[in-house]
Amino acid sequence: MKESGKTETLPGDLFLADQWHFAALTGEPVYDRIPDGCRVFKLGPEYGVDLDTVAVQPGKRGDECVVYNEFMLAEDCELGFGAGTDCWMEAWLNGRLIFTNRPGEINLQPCASAEDHGFTGPGKKGRNLLAVRLPRGANAWLFYLKGKDSRAADPCYPLTVTADPERVIGRIKPMNAVNNGPIGNPKGRGNLELWQAAEIPAARTHDASFCSSYGGEHTVDVHAVFPDFSKDPDDPASYHFSETDRYLNKILEGGSRVFYRLGSKIEHAPEKYGTTVPPDFRKWAVICEHIIRHYNEGWADGFHLQIEYWEIWNEPDHLQEVHGNPTWQGTPEQFYELYRVAATHLKKCFPQLKIGGPALRGRLSDWLLGFLKALTAGGQRTPLDFFSWHAYTPYAAVGRRSAEFRRLLDSFGYEKTESILNEWNYSRGGSTENFNYSVRTIIGTKGAAFTTAAMCSGQNAPLDMMMYYDARPTVYNGLFDFYTFAPLKTYYAVKSWSQLARLGNQIGLDTHEKNGIYACAAADGGKIRMLISRYFEPDSLPDELEITVRLKKGDLRGAKVYLLDETHDLEEIPVTADPDGNPRFRMKANTVVFLEK
């Protein structure tokens, strides 16, 4: 057991024991003692573990357990905790309930971190027992917990944020890229000017063929551009480029780079057209080669668009739905071979371009391990310039999942492969009730706070780019109104990130691990900009938080503060000042602040 000296609040690493105890729940839970027969375990990287690896055998969806941590304190003190699971949880300290988020939705895509929830509880001199009850999710049994300074875990304890312009961390990354491009139609309705003002760095073309304004079923997808697979791939007459030509040039007119997905949109209907297994992998690769030559080298009356990223397929690891797999009709092994053949051919033809994929659903799996083993079998190194993956979750911290993928890629020798989260958005879960809640959230202020928080988290993670899904007219679009294309709340969050990117360099920013606070700052010469999100997932929200922002050296006297909430669209608000002239303001839960000087 670890002991600490007398203090009012303790850092978590000084009070929690390394050793945890796991008990599968088969009857009434016990919270005031560690029952006999527990399995002992330790938390891994990022303070987490998949409890399937701890249980006697992997659990099934809805199984429950209680995990225990017994530790010693030298004096009475207030303790803080940060925790996350892929479902609901309850935390009990010395037999007293100190946190619950029941009922909670099981995440279909496992995602959790120790930053998802924060709570506090009274520790006592001598022996203490923390007991956490949690069920298993759909595909994993994730548990993350770390001790925190109680002032950080308390979401309403006043916070001082300190920026250090002299500590340059790196460049502001393109965390505000998106899927799909601007709308411009013959009637003059659209969002091109708003798009240009947002300075969106890149647009991925997946699912573009759902949108009539982009060209509908004749757009982007390989089977749409090359509709008859029996035709000659070297003959320009075999291709239908016109709709995609207009769409891609509209993206460029909007000021964004094109990120081209080779393959097909998702197909939920019983009939499958573009997600079937190509009858000849080599020929499919040659078709893709000519698509690239058309847009980058002018082939077939084409263009010189300088499209750098070319992605092979989308979610080939998708789970079965009512009408079968909506994204890949073959076996995993067939896809591994398709990717190997296509990536090898395209990289040989275009060594300067980035060839990658395969846009996985966002979890570590046997499918992914099989993919990487196939790419490196026999000592070969199949091209994988970027690895793309997806995440739909109610939690904004993407660092833990990013780190897992980074470690896995490195272990297979892909240390220089970029990691790109190129589909992500808020999702509470798969039930009808939670889907409807998610759609309402995406288009509102909570959706903007979530988006801002996720971009800040991604900036500080081993991640190279994030691409919000989606900017086309759909229920997942939190940027523009479905019918009028007027800007929604998340539009202002995306636009604000571009203001950070304009300054270039990310600088040090200390938020003291404050629960619910996600932030990023940039500087260039004497200019400083900062984006702060105060994001919470549970429906029961904390009260306002007083925030003071200061510099490590100097002050922020005269800084302007802009608020994004239910009634403000990043409009300047009056602020008070501390004795040194630094801005002080109050933030409600699920709001965003942009500061500049």
N, C-alpha and C positions, 0 to 999 in steps of 0.2 A: 504494500500500500504506500501511496505517496502522501507525505504530510506537508503542510504549509505553515508559515508563520502567521501571526495575528495580522489581519487586514480586513477592511470593510468589504472588499470585493476581490476575487481571485481569478487570474487567468486560468483557463481550463486545463492547460497542460500541467498545472501545479496541483490539481485536486483529483481528477479522474484517474482511476487505476488503469493500467494497461490491459488487465484481464477482465473479460466479459464472460457471462454465463447465459446459455441458451436453453430454454425449456419450451417444447412444443405444448400448445394449449389443448388439453383434452377434457378439461372440466372447468371449475371455477378458478379464475386467476388468483395468484398470490402476489401481493405487492410489498409485504413487510418483511420478507425473508427470502433467501435463495433456496428453492426446493432441492431435494436430493435428486441425483441422477442428471444434473445439467451437463451439457457439453460446453467445454471451455474454448474461447476463441479470442482473437485480437482483431481490431479494426485495421484495414489496409490503407492504401494511399487515399488521400483526401478524406480521411476519417470515416471510411465506409467499408461495407462488406455486402456480398450477396449471401443471405442466410441459407440459400439452397446448398451452399458449400459447407455449411456448418451442421445442418440437420443430418439425421441418420440417412435419409434419402431425400432427394429434392421434393419440395412440397407441391401442392396443386393450388390453383386459384382459390382464394378465400381461406386457406389454412391460416391459423393464428399461432402466435408465440408470444412469450414475454422474455426480454433480455434484461440482464441485471448487471450493475456495476457497483461494487462495494468499495468505499474509499473513506479515508480518515481526514479529519480537520482538527487543527490545533485550537481553533476558536469558532464561536458562532459567526456566520457571515452570510451575505446574500450571494447566491451563485447564479451564473448565467449559462444558457445552453443554446446551441444552434443545431438543428436536426432536420432530417428529411427522409421520407420513405416513398415508395411508389403506390401508396394508398394512404388511409388514415392512420393516425397513431394517438396513443395516450401516454403521458409521462407522469410517473408517480415518484415523489421524493419523500422517503421515510413514511410511506403509507398514505401520503396526501396527494391528491390529484393536482398537478401544477400546469398541465397543458393537455388540450384535446382539440382535434379538428374533425371529430366524427359528426355526421357521416361524411365519408370522403369517397371519391370515385377512384377505382383502380385504373392506373395508367396502362393503356394498351401497349404503349411504347415505353419501356422502363426508363425512367429519368428521375433522379433525385440528387440532392447535395446537402451538405451541412448548412447551407445558407438559406434553405427554403423556409424554415420557421425559427423563431427565436422566443425564448421564454425564460423566466427566472423562478427561483425558489429559495426558501430559507435553509441554509446548511446549519448544522449544529456541531458543537465540539464533540470529538470522538467519532464513533462509527456512523456512516451515512449509507443509505441504499437508494440508488436510482433504478427504477423498474420501468421499462418501456414495452407497451403492448402494441403489436402491429400484425396485420394480416399479410398474406402473400399477394403480390400483384398477378397480372395475367401471364407474364413471361419470366418473372424474376421475383426475388424476395429482398429488395434493397433496403438497407438500413445505414443511415449516416448520422453521426452525432459527435459533437465536440463541445468542450467547455468553453465559455466565453466570459469576458469581463461582463458583469451584470449590467453595467451601464450601456454596453453595446447590445446586449440581448433585450434590454428594455426599449421598446420602439419609441417611447415618448420622453426618455431622458434627454435633456438638451445636448445638442451635438455641435462641435466646432470642427469644420472641415478645413484642412490646411493644404494649400497648394505650394509646390516648390518648383518654380520655373527653371532653376539651375539644374534640376535632376531630369534630364531628357531620357525617356524610356525607349522611344522609337517613333516610327511614323504612325499617324492615325490610319487605321486599316479600313478597307471598303466594307464596313459592317452594314451599310444601308443600301446595298444592291438589292434587286428584286427579281421576281419572275414576271416576265412579259412587259410590254411596252406601252407607250401612250396611245390614246384613241384620237383619231382624226377621221371624220367621215364626210361624205359629199354635202351633207346638210349644214356643215360648219360647226357641228357640236363636237366637243371633245375636251381634252385636258392637256393639250400640247404645251401651252404657255405655263401652266402650273407645273408640268413635268420639268420643263427647262429651268424654272426657278428653283426647283428642289435639288438640282444638280445630282441626280441619281447616277452612280458611277457605272453600273452595268445592269443588263436585263437578260435573264435566261429565257429561252424560248419554249420551255416545256408547257404543254397543254394549250398552246396558242390556238390550235385548230378547233378548240371549243368556241372561239370568239368570232362572230361574223365580221366584226369591225377589222379584224386582222386578216380575214380571208377565209375563215372557216375551215372546212374539211380539206381544202386545197393547200394548206399552209404548213410549212416546216417539216412535218413528219416525213420520214424517208419514203414510206409507201404512198404519200400524197405527192411528193415531188417526183417520184419514179413509180407511177401507178401500175405498170405492167412488168412484172419481174422477168418475163420471158424476153423482153426487148434487149437490144444491144446497149450496154452501159457507156460505150464510146460514142454513141450517136446522140447529138444534142436534141434530136426530135423525140427521144425517149423520155425527156424530162418536162415537167410542168413547173416552171420557176416563177411565173408572173406574180402570183399572190404573195409568195414569200419575199420576192424582190421588194414589193411595196412595203411590206411589214418591216423588214430589216432596215430599210432606209428611213422609215418613220422613227424607229428606235434611235438611229444615229442623228436624225433631226432633233430629237429630244435631248441630245447631248450625252447619251449613254453608249457604252461599249456593248456589243452583242456577245452573249455566251450561248453557243448553239448546241442544243441537245439533239443528237442523232438517235433515231429510234421512233417511238410513238407516244402519243398521249395515253393516259390511263383509259382502259375500256371496261366499264362496269356492266355493260349490257351482255346478254348471253352470247351474241355473235362477236367474234374477234377478227380484226383485220390487220392492224399494225403490230400487235404484240405476239403474233405467231412466230415460230422459229423460221428464220430465212432458210430456204431450201439449199442455198449455196453460200457458205460464209465468205468465201473468197470474193464472189461476185458482189455480195452486199458491201464488202469493204471497198471494192472498186467504185460502186455507186456513190458511197460516201466520199471517196476521193474526188469524184467529179463535182459533187456538191460544193466541196471546199474550193476546188479550182474555179468554179463559177463565181463564188463570192469573194475570193481573194486574188485570183489571177486573171479574171476577165474571160474565162472560158465560156463558150456558148453565149456570146453577147452579154457577158456578166460584168462584174464589178471588182474593185480593189478596196474592199471594206476593212482589211487588216483584222479580221476576226481571229483572236488568239486562242480562245478556249473552245474545244470540241469534245463534247461529252458523249460517251457511248452508253446509250439506253437509260432507263429510269426504273428504279425499284424492282429489279429482277428477283429480289428476295421477298416479294410481297406475299402475305398470307392468303389463303383461300377465302373467297367471299361466296355469296349465294350462287353466283354464276361463274364460279371458278376463279383462277388467278387473273386479276385484271391487268397485269403488266408483263407477264412472261408465260408462254404456254409450254415451254420445254422444261427439261430437268436442269438442276444447277450445273451439272457437268457440261451440258450443251451450251449454257451461257458462258461458262469459263472459256470454252473453246472459241465461241464467237468473239468474245472480247480479245483473247490472245491473237487471233487471226487479224481482226480489224485494227487493233492498236499497233501491232507490229507493222502492218502494211502502211497505215497512215503516218506513222512516225518516220518510216523510211522515205515516204514521199515528201513529208513536210517536217523536217527535223527541227525547224525553228518554232513550230506551233506546240501548244500544250494539249496533249491527248490524254484523256482520263475518264473517270467514272467511278462506279456505276450507279451513283445516286441511290445509295442503300436507305432502308427505312429507319436507320438510326440506332441500331443496337449491335453489340457484340454477339456473334452467333456462330454456329457451326458452318452456316452458309458462307460467312465472311472468311472464316479460317480456310475453308475449302477453296475459296477464290484466290486468296494470297498464296496458298500452297501450289495451286495450279499455275499461277503466274511465275513462280520461282522454281518449278519442278526441274530437276536435272541441271541445276545451276544456272538456268536461263534467267533473264531479267526482263520480263515483258514490260513495255513502256507503261508507266502510270505517273504521268506528270502531276496529276492532281487526283485526290480521292474525295468524292462527293458523298454527302450523307444528309439525312433529314431528321427533324425533331418536331413533334407536335406535343406540347406539354403545357401545363399551367405554371410551371416554374421557370424563372428567367435565368438561372445560373447554368450556363452551358459549358463552363470550364471543366467540370468533372468528365463529361462525355468526351469532350475534345481531347483531354489528356489520355483517356483510354485508347482512343483511336491513334493518337500520336505514338504512344508506346508500342502498339501493335504494328503500325507501319514501320517504325524504326527496327523492330525485331526481325522483320523480313527484308531489311536492307533498303527500305524506301525512305531514308532519312531526309531526302530533299523533296519528297512528294508533298505538294501543298494539301492542306486539309480545308475543305470548303463545305460549309453548312448551307446547302443551296435550296432547301425548302424548310421553312419553320414558321410557326405562328402559335397563337394561344389555342389550347384545347384542354378542356376540363375532363373529357372522357367520351366514351362511345355511346352512352344511352341517349335516347331521344331528348330527355330533359336536359342533359348536360351538353348535347350538341346545340340545342337552341340557346342555352345560356352562353356557350362559347361564341356563337354568331353575334349575339347582342354585345358581348364583351369586345370582340374584335373591332367593331365600328365605333366604340366609345372611348371615354377617357381612360378607363382601366386598360383597354387594349393599347393605348398610346404609352401608358406607364410601363406595361409589360414589354413592349417593343423597345423602348428606350433602355430599360434595365437589361434586356438580353443583348443589345448592341454593346453596352458598357461591359457586360460580362465577357462577351466574345473578344472585345479589344484586349482584355487582360488574360486571354486563354491562348493555348497553342493552336490558333485558328487563323487562317489567311483571308477568308472572305465569308460573309453571310449574305444570303439572298432571300428576302422576305417573300412568302407565298401568300397573296398573289396581288399583282397590280391590274390584272384584267377584270372586267365586270363579273364578280362572283361573290358569294357570301364570305369568302376568306379575304376580301379586299377591305382593309381598314384605312386605305389611303384616299379613295375617291368614292363618292356616292354612286350606287349602282345605276341610277337612272340619269342623274343630272351631271355627274362627274365633278361635282363640287368637292372641295377638300374636306376630308374627315380629320379627326383628331390625330391619328397616326401620321398623316401627311406632314404635320408640323414637327413631329419627332424626327422623321427621316430628313426633312429639310435642315433641322438643327444640327444633325450629325455632319452634314455637308459643310456647315459653318466651322465645325471643329477641324474637318479635313482641310479646309482652306488654309489654316495656320500650319498644318503639316506635322509638327512634332507633338507627341503626347508627353506630358510632364507628370511628375510625381504628385499624387493626391492621396492624402490620408483621411479616410472616413472612419477609422477606428473600428472597422468590421461591424458597423452599425446595422442592426437587423432592418431589412427593408430598404436600405439605401444602396443604390447603384449609381456610380458617377464616373466621369471621365473629363479630363482637362487637356487643353492644348495651348501652346504659346508660340509666338513668333515676334522676336524683338520685344517691344513693350506691350504687345497685345496679348490678352489672356481671355480664353473662353472656356466655359465649364457647363456641363450638362449633368443634371441630377434628377434621378427618378426615385420616388418613394413608393415602391410597389409591394403589394400584399395580395396573396391569392385567396385566403379565407373570406367568407362573407362577413364575418364579424371583424370590423376594422378598428385599429387603434385610433386614439385621439391625435390632435395636431402635434407636430414636432417643431420646436424652435431650433433653427440652424443659423450659425454664424460662419461666414466664410472669410478666411484670412490667408495671407501669404507667409511663408516661412521667414522671408526677409521683405520688409516694406509693408505696404498696406494696399487695400483695394478701395480706397476712398474714391468716390465718384463712379463706381461700377454700376451698371444697369442690370436689373433683374426682370426677366420675362416669365410669365406664368402660363402653363397649359393645364387647364382644368375644365370643368363643365361649362363655365361661362367665359373663359379666356382662351384665345388661340395664340399663345405666345405673345401676349400683350404686356407692355411694361407695367410694373406695379410699384407703388411706393414702398420703401423699406426704411427701417430704422438703422442705427449704427451703434457699434460697441464703442467704448472710450477711445479706441484707436482709429475710428472712422470706417471700420470694416462693416459690410452689409450684414444685417440680421433680419430674418424673415421667418414666417411660420408656414409649414407645408402640411396639407391634409394628406391622408393616405390616397394612393393611386392618383398622384398628380406629378407634374414635371416642371422643373425650373431650368431656364437657360440664363447664364450670367456672362457678361462681357465687360471688358475694360480696355 
